[in-house]
Amino acid sequence: MKKKIILLNTLYKPHFGGIEGVLLSLAQSAERINWKPIIIASNIDLNKKKSLDFYEIVDGIDVFRYKAVKRRPFVVFISRLIEKWRIIKKVEEVGLNEGDIIIARDHITAWAVSSKFIKNNKVIYIPPCIKSDYDIKNYIRLKEYQKKFKYFFVFNYLKYYSGYVEDFIQKRALQLSTINLLPSRLFIGQFLANFKMINEKSYTLKNFGVDLNRFSPNNINEKVTENPFELNRKRKFIFLGRLAPQKGIKFAIEALSEIDRDSFELIIIGDGGLRKDIEKLIIKNRLSNSIKMIGAKYDPELYLPWADVLLYPNTYESFGNTLIEGMASGLPVLAFKHSPPITELPNEELILEGKTGWLINPTVEELRHKIKEVIRMDETLLYQMKKQARLYCEQNHSWDKYLNFIINN
């Protein structure tokens, strides 16, 4: 009988982002070593506002869904208790054998399984964020962002209040799980600062992997047969990510606004709450012929290899999946240094300065200066950096090695 790897998160396809991508990559790695992957998530479909089937096969992998629980004002904890019970029942329905591994990507699912199934099974919690940061401290970040860019947002009292409930649940998940696997030293430091009652030995460092077949320089000749960029004589930049304040895309547009428009082209892949603001900013700065917004794509790997450089102006990340996806596609990365409180980033852990990319101070002026340098740089040197970026990922970021680490530790 095959051993099982149960992968949990509150959301899964058709909703698809970095967290869900990790689940899919780990499931595919499990199949390669003859383990049976099973994905468990809620039946929420954020895209169509409808309920999903409680069971289906997606990408050849069994996906089981539990009935979602709506969070109600001022009874958030009760809602979470009901959700915990439903998660446990769904795992019991799937069935566990001694030695099977459970991997949770969400604090709710980690809390549920680590309080129930840890006796005969290894429970791995891979947190995507610090809940108090996301629900409470992010409010402060948004206020600062609002001052700088006149960005309007509605303060959600329920989300702010519920942040304290989520913080408590995350603490319990961290305390109960077999291993808390974090992808960067920066992220471990943030967890130690936020959860002072939890010992440093409770955290284990392991960088995320990347699908080296999916994200590859060779994809340029596969499905996207028409060059998405206009002119080869321009330096080709690409941005990939949600259009949200912490992704820093407005910093990038402000930097590009005073650069010769005939010297570069930027393609923006992604969607989100800032889309209309960004469209207005592009028009305001007369950049419509230099910057293209092509929306979110399920296959960004087919666009990345056409570019010269991944523009990565993010201001907050625990790791940076997009960063290594770009490097695996053969792109050097232009990114900010870790410089609190403006930026909290592990980029120095992932980018080799001058070899696989460039690290700069988080200012519009320095970003503009470096972009100009990259536009003028020698093509032979750029080609060598592209090769170095791909080689770095091949040597350091493999999902198969990541899963093997989980199994053997």
C-alpha positions as CSV (number, residue, x, y, z in Angstrom):
1,M,0.0,0.0,0.0
2,K,1.3,3.4,-0.9
3,K,2.1,5.9,1.8
4,K,0.0,9.0,1.7
5,I,0.9,12.7,1.8
6,I,-2.1,14.8,2.8
7,L,-1.8,18.4,1.7
8,L,-4.1,21.0,3.3
9,N,-5.1,24.6,2.7
10,T,-8.3,26.5,3.0
11,L,-8.3,27.3,-0.7
12,Y,-7.3,25.4,-3.8
13,K,-8.0,25.4,-7.6
14,P,-9.6,27.1,-9.3
15,H,-8.2,29.7,-6.9
16,F,-4.5,29.5,-7.6
17,G,-1.6,31.5,-6.1
18,G,1.8,30.9,-4.5
19,I,0.4,28.8,-1.6
20,E,-1.7,26.6,-3.9
21,G,1.3,26.3,-6.2
22,V,3.4,24.8,-3.4
23,L,0.7,22.2,-2.8
24,L,0.6,21.2,-6.4
25,S,4.4,21.0,-6.7
26,L,4.7,18.8,-3.5
27,A,1.9,16.6,-4.8
28,Q,3.7,16.1,-8.1
29,S,6.9,15.3,-6.3
30,A,5.1,12.8,-4.1
31,E,3.9,11.0,-7.2
32,R,7.5,10.8,-8.5
33,I,8.6,8.9,-5.4
34,N,5.5,6.6,-5.5
35,W,3.6,8.2,-2.6
36,K,-0.1,9.0,-2.8
37,P,-0.9,12.7,-2.7
38,I,-4.3,13.9,-1.5
39,I,-5.3,17.6,-1.4
40,I,-7.9,18.8,1.1
41,A,-9.4,22.3,1.0
42,S,-12.7,24.2,1.5
43,N,-15.3,24.3,-1.2
44,I,-15.0,28.0,-1.7
45,D,-14.6,29.3,-5.2
46,L,-13.5,32.9,-5.0
47,N,-13.6,33.4,-8.7
48,K,-17.3,32.5,-9.4
49,K,-18.8,32.9,-5.9
50,K,-20.2,29.4,-5.9
51,S,-19.6,26.1,-4.0
52,L,-17.2,23.6,-5.5
53,D,-17.6,19.8,-5.7
54,F,-16.7,18.0,-2.5
55,Y,-14.5,15.6,-4.6
56,E,-12.8,15.8,-8.0
57,I,-9.6,15.0,-9.7
58,V,-7.5,18.0,-10.6
59,D,-4.3,17.7,-12.5
60,G,-4.5,13.9,-11.9
61,I,-4.6,14.5,-8.1
62,D,-7.5,13.6,-5.7
63,V,-9.0,16.8,-4.2
64,F,-11.4,16.5,-1.3
65,R,-13.3,19.6,0.0
66,Y,-15.0,20.3,3.3
67,K,-17.9,22.7,3.6
68,A,-16.6,26.2,4.2
69,V,-17.6,28.2,7.3
70,K,-18.5,31.8,7.1
71,R,-16.8,34.0,9.7
72,R,-19.5,35.9,11.5
73,P,-18.9,39.2,13.4
74,F,-17.8,38.8,17.0
75,V,-18.1,35.0,16.9
76,V,-15.1,34.4,14.8
77,F,-13.6,31.9,17.2
78,I,-16.8,29.8,17.2
79,S,-16.7,29.8,13.4
80,R,-13.1,28.6,13.5
81,L,-14.0,25.8,15.9
82,I,-16.7,24.6,13.5
83,E,-14.2,24.8,10.6
84,K,-11.6,22.8,12.7
85,W,-14.2,20.1,13.2
86,R,-15.0,19.9,9.5
87,I,-11.3,19.6,8.6
88,I,-10.8,16.8,11.0
89,K,-13.8,14.9,9.7
90,K,-12.6,15.3,6.1
91,V,-9.2,13.9,7.0
92,E,-10.8,11.0,8.8
93,E,-13.0,10.4,5.7
94,V,-9.8,10.2,3.5
95,G,-8.2,7.8,6.0
96,L,-4.8,7.8,7.5
97,N,-2.3,5.0,8.0
98,E,0.6,5.0,10.5
99,G,3.5,6.8,8.9
100,D,1.5,9.0,6.5
101,I,2.6,12.6,6.4
102,I,0.3,15.6,6.7
103,I,1.4,19.0,5.3
104,A,-0.6,22.1,6.2
105,R,-0.2,25.5,4.5
106,D,-2.7,27.4,6.5
107,H,-2.9,28.1,10.3
108,I,-6.5,26.8,10.5
109,T,-5.7,23.5,8.9
110,A,-2.5,23.1,10.8
111,W,-4.3,23.8,14.1
112,A,-6.9,21.2,13.3
113,V,-4.7,18.3,12.2
114,S,-1.9,18.9,14.8
115,S,-4.4,18.7,17.6
116,K,-5.8,15.4,16.4
117,F,-3.5,13.3,14.2
118,I,0.0,13.9,15.4
119,K,0.3,10.6,17.4
120,N,0.9,8.3,14.5
121,N,1.7,10.8,11.8
122,K,4.1,13.6,11.1
123,V,2.4,17.0,10.9
124,I,4.3,19.7,8.9
125,Y,3.2,23.3,9.2
126,I,4.5,25.6,6.4
127,P,3.1,29.0,7.3
128,P,2.6,31.5,4.4
129,C,2.5,34.6,6.7
130,I,2.3,35.8,10.3
131,K,-1.4,36.3,10.9
132,S,-0.9,39.3,13.2
133,D,1.1,40.9,10.5
134,Y,-1.4,40.1,7.8
135,D,-4.6,41.1,9.7
136,I,-3.4,43.7,12.1
137,K,0.0,45.2,11.2
138,N,-0.9,45.2,7.5
139,Y,-3.5,47.9,8.4
140,I,-0.6,50.1,9.6
141,R,1.4,49.5,6.4
142,L,-1.7,50.4,4.3
143,K,-2.1,53.7,6.2
144,E,1.5,54.6,5.3
145,Y,1.0,53.5,1.7
146,Q,-2.1,55.6,1.6
147,K,-0.1,58.7,2.7
148,K,2.5,58.2,0.0
149,F,0.4,57.2,-3.0
150,K,-3.1,58.5,-2.0
151,Y,-4.3,54.9,-2.2
152,F,-7.9,54.6,-0.8
153,F,-8.9,51.5,1.2
154,V,-11.8,50.7,3.5
155,F,-10.8,49.7,7.1
156,N,-12.5,46.4,7.8
157,Y,-13.1,46.3,11.5
158,L,-14.1,42.6,11.5
159,K,-10.8,41.7,9.8
160,Y,-8.8,43.8,12.3
161,Y,-10.7,42.3,15.3
162,S,-10.5,38.7,13.9
163,G,-6.7,39.1,13.6
164,Y,-6.4,38.5,17.3
165,V,-8.3,35.3,17.0
166,E,-6.2,34.2,14.1
167,D,-3.0,35.1,16.0
168,F,-4.1,32.8,18.9
169,I,-4.9,29.9,16.5
170,Q,-1.6,30.3,14.7
171,K,0.3,30.2,18.0
172,R,-1.4,26.9,18.9
173,A,-0.6,25.4,15.5
174,L,3.1,26.4,15.9
175,Q,3.1,24.8,19.4
176,L,1.5,21.5,18.3
177,S,2.9,20.7,14.9
178,T,5.8,18.2,14.5
179,I,7.8,20.6,12.4
180,N,7.3,24.3,11.6
181,L,9.1,24.6,8.2
182,L,10.0,28.2,7.3
183,P,11.6,29.2,3.9
184,S,14.0,31.9,5.0
185,R,16.1,33.1,8.0
186,L,14.3,36.4,7.8
187,F,10.9,34.7,8.3
188,I,12.2,32.7,11.2
189,G,13.4,35.9,12.9
190,Q,9.9,37.5,12.3
191,F,8.3,34.4,13.9
192,L,10.6,34.6,16.9
193,A,9.8,38.2,17.4
194,N,6.0,37.7,17.2
195,F,5.8,34.5,19.1
196,K,8.3,35.0,22.0
197,M,6.9,32.1,23.9
198,I,8.0,29.6,21.2
199,N,11.5,28.3,21.2
200,E,13.8,28.8,18.3
201,K,14.3,25.1,18.0
202,S,10.6,24.8,17.0
203,Y,11.5,26.3,13.6
204,T,13.3,24.6,10.8
205,L,14.8,26.4,7.8
206,K,14.2,25.0,4.3
207,N,14.1,27.2,1.2
208,F,11.1,26.5,-1.2
209,G,11.7,24.7,-4.4
210,V,10.7,25.6,-7.9
211,D,9.3,23.5,-10.8
212,L,12.4,23.5,-13.0
213,N,10.6,21.9,-15.9
214,R,7.7,24.3,-15.8
215,F,9.9,27.4,-15.3
216,S,12.6,27.1,-17.8
217,P,14.4,29.3,-20.4
218,N,13.4,26.6,-23.0
219,N,9.7,27.5,-22.7
220,I,10.2,30.4,-25.1
221,N,9.6,28.2,-28.1
222,E,6.6,26.2,-26.8
223,K,3.0,27.8,-26.6
224,V,3.6,31.5,-26.7
225,T,4.7,31.7,-30.4
226,E,4.3,35.4,-30.7
227,N,6.7,37.6,-28.9
228,P,4.7,39.5,-26.2
229,F,7.2,42.4,-26.4
230,E,7.2,44.8,-29.3
231,L,10.8,45.6,-30.2
232,N,14.0,43.6,-29.6
233,R,16.1,46.8,-29.4
234,K,14.3,47.7,-26.1
235,R,15.4,46.3,-22.8
236,K,12.6,43.9,-21.8
237,F,11.4,43.9,-18.1
238,I,8.7,41.7,-16.7
239,F,6.7,42.0,-13.4
240,L,4.8,39.0,-12.0
241,G,2.5,39.2,-9.0
242,R,-0.6,40.4,-7.4
243,L,-1.4,44.1,-7.9
244,A,-1.3,44.9,-4.2
245,P,0.6,47.6,-2.2
246,Q,3.3,45.2,-0.8
247,K,4.3,44.2,-4.4
248,G,5.7,47.6,-5.0
249,I,4.5,48.0,-8.6
250,K,3.8,51.7,-8.1
251,F,7.4,52.3,-7.1
252,A,8.5,50.7,-10.3
253,I,6.2,52.8,-12.5
254,E,7.3,56.0,-10.7
255,A,10.9,55.0,-11.4
256,L,10.2,54.3,-15.1
257,S,8.3,57.6,-15.5
258,E,11.6,59.6,-16.0
259,I,13.4,57.1,-18.2
260,D,13.5,57.3,-22.0
261,R,10.4,55.5,-23.2
262,D,12.1,54.1,-26.3
263,S,14.7,52.3,-24.2
264,F,12.5,49.8,-22.3
265,E,9.3,47.8,-22.3
266,L,7.6,46.3,-19.2
267,I,5.0,43.6,-19.2
268,I,2.9,43.3,-16.0
269,I,1.4,39.9,-15.3
270,G,-1.2,39.9,-12.5
271,D,-4.4,41.4,-11.2
272,G,-5.6,42.8,-7.9
273,G,-7.0,45.7,-6.0
274,L,-4.6,48.3,-7.4
275,R,-5.3,47.5,-11.1
276,K,-7.3,50.7,-11.8
277,D,-4.9,52.9,-9.9
278,I,-2.0,51.4,-11.9
279,E,-3.8,51.9,-15.2
280,K,-4.4,55.6,-14.3
281,L,-0.7,56.0,-13.3
282,I,0.5,54.6,-16.6
283,I,-1.7,57.0,-18.6
284,K,-0.8,59.9,-16.4
285,N,2.9,59.3,-17.0
286,R,2.4,58.7,-20.8
287,L,3.8,55.2,-20.5
288,S,1.0,53.4,-22.4
289,N,3.4,52.5,-25.3
290,S,6.0,51.2,-22.9
291,I,4.0,49.3,-20.3
292,K,1.5,46.5,-21.0
293,M,-0.8,45.0,-18.5
294,I,-1.9,41.5,-19.6
295,G,-3.8,40.4,-16.5
296,A,-3.3,37.3,-14.4
297,K,-2.1,34.2,-16.3
298,Y,-2.2,30.5,-15.3
299,D,0.9,30.0,-17.5
300,P,3.3,32.8,-16.6
301,E,6.2,30.4,-17.3
302,L,5.5,30.9,-21.0
303,Y,6.0,34.6,-20.8
304,L,9.0,34.9,-18.5
305,P,11.6,33.6,-20.9
306,W,10.9,36.4,-23.4
307,A,12.1,39.0,-21.0
308,D,15.6,40.1,-20.1
309,V,15.1,41.0,-16.4
310,L,12.5,40.2,-13.7
311,L,11.5,43.5,-12.0
312,Y,10.8,42.6,-8.4
313,P,10.1,45.8,-6.4
314,N,8.3,44.0,-3.5
315,T,8.5,45.5,-0.1
316,Y,7.3,42.5,2.0
317,E,7.8,38.8,1.4
318,S,8.5,35.8,3.6
319,F,10.4,34.1,0.7
320,G,9.6,35.1,-2.9
321,N,8.3,32.3,-5.1
322,T,8.1,34.6,-8.0
323,L,11.7,35.6,-7.6
324,I,13.0,32.0,-8.0
325,E,10.5,31.3,-10.7
326,G,12.0,34.2,-12.6
327,M,15.6,33.0,-12.0
328,A,14.6,29.4,-13.0
329,S,13.3,30.9,-16.3
330,G,16.8,32.4,-16.9
331,L,16.1,36.0,-15.7
332,P,18.4,38.0,-13.4
333,V,16.3,39.9,-10.8
334,L,16.3,43.6,-9.9
335,A,15.1,43.8,-6.3
336,F,15.2,45.8,-3.0
337,K,17.4,45.1,-0.1
338,H,16.1,44.2,3.4
339,S,15.7,47.6,5.0
340,P,13.1,47.8,7.8
341,P,10.6,49.4,8.2
342,I,10.4,50.2,4.5
343,T,11.1,46.7,3.3
344,E,11.1,43.3,5.0
345,L,12.6,40.9,2.5
346,P,14.9,37.8,2.4
347,N,16.3,38.8,-1.0
348,E,19.9,38.8,0.2
349,E,19.4,35.1,1.0
350,L,18.3,34.3,-2.6
351,I,20.1,36.7,-4.9
352,L,23.8,36.7,-5.6
353,E,24.7,40.4,-6.2
354,G,26.0,41.0,-9.7
355,K,25.7,37.3,-10.6
356,T,22.0,36.4,-10.5
357,G,20.7,39.9,-10.0
358,W,21.0,43.3,-8.3
359,L,20.1,44.4,-4.8
360,I,19.4,48.1,-4.2
361,N,18.2,50.4,-1.5
362,P,14.4,50.8,-1.5
363,T,14.1,54.2,-3.0
364,V,12.5,55.4,-6.3
365,E,15.7,57.2,-7.2
366,E,18.0,54.2,-6.7
367,L,15.6,52.0,-8.6
368,R,15.5,54.4,-11.5
369,H,19.3,54.6,-11.5
370,K,19.8,50.9,-11.6
371,I,17.2,50.4,-14.3
372,K,19.1,52.8,-16.5
373,E,22.3,50.8,-15.8
374,V,20.6,47.6,-16.8
375,I,19.2,49.1,-20.0
376,R,22.8,50.1,-21.0
377,M,24.5,46.9,-19.9
378,D,26.6,44.7,-22.2
379,E,24.6,41.9,-23.8
380,T,27.3,39.3,-23.2
381,L,27.3,40.1,-19.5
382,L,23.5,40.0,-19.3
383,Y,23.6,36.5,-21.0
384,Q,26.1,35.3,-18.4
385,M,23.8,36.5,-15.6
386,K,20.9,34.7,-17.2
387,K,22.8,31.4,-17.2
388,Q,24.0,32.0,-13.6
389,A,20.4,32.6,-12.5
390,R,19.2,29.3,-14.0
391,L,22.2,27.3,-12.6
392,Y,21.6,28.7,-9.1
393,C,18.0,27.4,-9.1
394,E,19.1,24.0,-10.4
395,Q,21.6,23.7,-7.6
396,N,19.5,25.1,-4.7
397,H,15.8,24.9,-5.4
398,S,14.2,21.6,-6.1
399,W,10.8,20.4,-4.9
400,D,12.0,16.8,-4.9
401,K,14.8,17.6,-2.5
402,Y,12.3,19.7,-0.4
403,L,9.9,16.7,0.0
404,N,12.8,14.3,0.6
405,F,13.9,16.6,3.5
406,I,10.4,16.4,5.0
407,I,10.2,12.6,4.7
408,N,13.7,12.1,6.3
409,N,13.6,14.6,9.1
